[in-house]
């Protein structure tokens, strides 16, 4: 950071405050060092306030190119300038306050003249939304029965009347409950499924619009499976393509916006790219590939032999011809470079030549 700049950063685990002073005309020459300082020194995930005497004429009409570039860079980093009235006795707006999205402006900034300075006192009130306490991430379990057809249950209950104990109403009810429960456990077993809440945030790009499109897609699929008509099939395919294209576009927009917001924070940008390109489930190479190939070949050989042994040649009145090769093949002729070139020219561009 240039020695002419003065800054004080006050930060905690929940917010950041940065006080800035720049001499007159310094940002008009080159504002990139200050932007790099913000990108390297501030955390983009925390609520942040940038304030001080920037000595930048943001109220000029038209604004200078350096002023526009500085404001555009801070806007790309997620900051908003909230001072809109003169802060100097000469009628210029030189003292600025930048905040990022978590803050809410309860009272807009107001400038109050003070006798000990040619700059006004800026008074405002900013609030942060109260965050609800984080709940413990515990697995959620629920039970459901596996589905089966009505015919299966009807056939299983066909002989249930002969097994009910009719000696008393209590015995009849008890045996009926036990019999129906055993049939349900046999044909529709109880399944327990556990959902990990930590998996819910693995798709941050998933929006309510995509959820609505998925609901419409499932409805179209159920209608097509029920009616099996060309019209319902066409609607189902249209919903499918619409949902797929919307997912791709939403992903592009989400990550493009995220990358654009981190363009001045190389560390966070590289970390995000590493997370996107890393593969959590990478198959490790094994040294037993040759053995597995031999095992597969032996399995296929034994399978063919077992199938062939099931056919009795005595029961088949087929005379298989005997083929005698006049010449035994011991090697293959090598191809010339011209023949290889002709083969490559006739191949399709999408074909894999090796």
ABEGO torsion letter per residue (X at the ends): XBAABBBBBBBBAABBBBBBBBBBGAAAABAAAAAAAAAAABBAABBBBBBEBAGBBAABOBBBAAAAAAAAAAAAAGBBBABABBABAAGBBABBBBBBAABBBABBBBBBBBAABABBBBBBBBBBBBBBBBBBBBBBBBBBBBBBBAAAAAAAAAAAAAABBAABAAAAAAAAAAAAAAAAAAABBBBBBBBBAAAAAABAABBAAAAAAAAAAAAAAAAAAAAGBAAAAAAAAAAAAAAAAAAAAAAAAAAAAAAAAAAABAAAAAAAAAAAABBABBBBBBAAAAAAAAAAAAAAAAAAAAAAAABBAAABBBBBBBBBBABBBABBBBBBAAAAAAAAAABBAABBAX
